[in-house]
Each structure stands twice: as C-alpha cells, then as structure tokens.
Amino acid sequence: MIGVLIKEYLTDHGIKQSFLAQQAGLTDQIISDICVRDRKVSALENYKICKALELPSDYFVSQVLE
C-alpha cells in the first residue's frame, strides 16, 4: 500500500523514480519494486524516501493508518 502512495505522490508532483532513487541513495530497482510491485518498504527505506522528498518521516505511513 505504501508503494502505491509513493507512486501517486511522484506522479502528482512530476518526479521521476530515477530521481527519487538518486536523492534517497537507493537503487532504481528498489524504487521500481516499491512503486510497481508494491513491495514492503523497510523503515530505513521509508525514512530515506521521505527525507529525499522533504516530507515528514511518517507521511506515507500515516496515510495507510487512516
């Protein structure tokens, strides 16, 4: 579910997955797996993604819990 939210955020803000991967220090494959296959996101990956997007670290998690 978090992967879908991340993908929607990227699409809505015109951000490419490769840009996010570079900014977050993750591989393109990890970001692709998260966004396309909606694989589980580790706490560290979530933190890096949120930091790269300049969002609070609970941004996506809090949406899942709503």
N, C-alpha and C positions, 0 to 999 in steps of 0.2 A: 504494500500500500504506500509506503514512503516513496518508493521508486516512481510511482505514478504521480505523486505530488511534486517530486523534484522535476520530473519531465514536464509537467504542466507549468511549473514556475519558469523553467528555461524557455519554453515555447512562448509563454506570455511576455517575457522580458527580452526576447530575441537573443538569447545566449546559447552559444553552441556547446555541445557536450565536450568537445575537444578543448575549448577554452576553460570550462569548469575543471576538467581533469588537470590541465596545466596549473591553474591557480590553486587547486586543492592539493597538488602534489600526489595525485592518483593517476593510474594509467587510464588511457582511453577505454580499454576493455572493461575495467571496473565500473566506470561511469555508464558505459553501454549496458552492461549486465544489470545494473541497478535500474536504469531507466526503461530498458526494453524488456528484460526478463523479470523485472520487479523482484530481484533477489534481495535477501535480507541485507540490511545496512548495519555494519558494526557501529558501536558508539564512537570510535575514533574516526571512521569514515564520515559519519553524520557531522561530527564536530568540524572536520576539515572542509566539508561541503558548505556548511553554514558560514564558517569563517570566510571562505573564498567568496561567498555571495553577500557578505557583510550582513548576515542575519543572526538573530539570537540562536544559540545552540539548540534550543527546544522548538524552533519554528515549525519544522515538519512533524515532529513527534506530537506536539500539542494538537495539531490538526487531525491526526489519527485518533487521538483520545476523545475528541469532541463527539 
